[in-house]
Amino acid sequence: MLALQNLTKTFGDKVAVDRLNMTVEAGSIMGLIGQNGAGKTTTFRMILDFIKADTGVITWQQQPITQEVKQRIGFLPEERGLYQKLTIEEQILYFAELHGMKRTEARAELLDWMTRLEVIGKISDKVQTLSKGNAQKVQFIATLIHRPEFLILDEPFTGLDPVNTSLLMAEIKQLRDNGAAIIFSSHNMSGVASLSDQLTMLKKGKVVLQGGIYEIRESFGRTHIYVESDVPSAELAAMSGVVSLAPQGQGRMIHVSDETVGRDIFKKVSETGYVQAFVQAPPTLDEIFRQEVAENV
């Protein structure tokens, strides 16, 4: 388990991370979200001891993160760092040996990863000949080749198409299921929602949301209703408790002030005896993110 206790970091007059408390259990994924400059990358750098915290304690399995512990961490930085003139094999074996793997073992792992991630090319190809997406996959392999117990992934899906994003997500979930503790940052809220077990949202270095994805969404109430019905929009918009109504797909999306208003709307649209669609749900993670960012800016 990774534990951050009362972690604070300042740069001059700016507080980058402000009294952060967070735990990441083995076999779970923590999504760390926030605007640019919210403190996500600073948090990662403090965990890895690239920069020192002003105050607070960071532990892995209730012990300080020593150089030996770092050998068991996999880190994918936002700023990718492959050596362009090396071959894929040279690159991966170099990183694997840094983490104590034998070359023969690492090479066998590399061939397996190349197949699983559908990397186009041979291990003898130079990194500079790879497409951006394939280079991203090779960087991902370099992060995972030594089978880390703890993973830090900073914007791991940047530049990837949906198919390749799904490939990487599946591998991350498998690592989680095999017992790894994982923390990652992303601006793709749908990806965060589908991948994370727990969520921490930072705003100007402070925690504004923390907990399970389902619990966080439910805490905002089931105030979003999607309905397909022959009832005119004007009649629905005029109902008490309806904050807004907008067309969406074949129906309308209705935002209500209180989730109990949903009963009145359902009663209204079901008067004819048939409702094509009616779904009442909490706001999406993307909507929650936008709301929290906008508050008290």
TAVENLIN-V844288 format. One record per helix or strand of 2 or more residues. SS is the DSSP state (~ for helix, > for strand). FROM is the first residue (numbers start at 1). TO is the last residue. If there is no record, write none. Layout:
ss: (SS;SS)
from: (FROM;FROM)
to: (TO;TO)
This chain:
ss: (>;>;>;~;>;>;~;>;~;~;~;~;>;~;>;~;>;>;~;>;~;>;>;~;>;~)
from: (2;14;28;40;55;63;67;73;88;103;127;132;150;162;181;189;198;206;213;224;233;242;251;261;277;285)
to: (11;24;33;47;60;64;70;76;98;116;129;144;154;177;185;195;203;212;219;228;237;248;256;269;281;294)
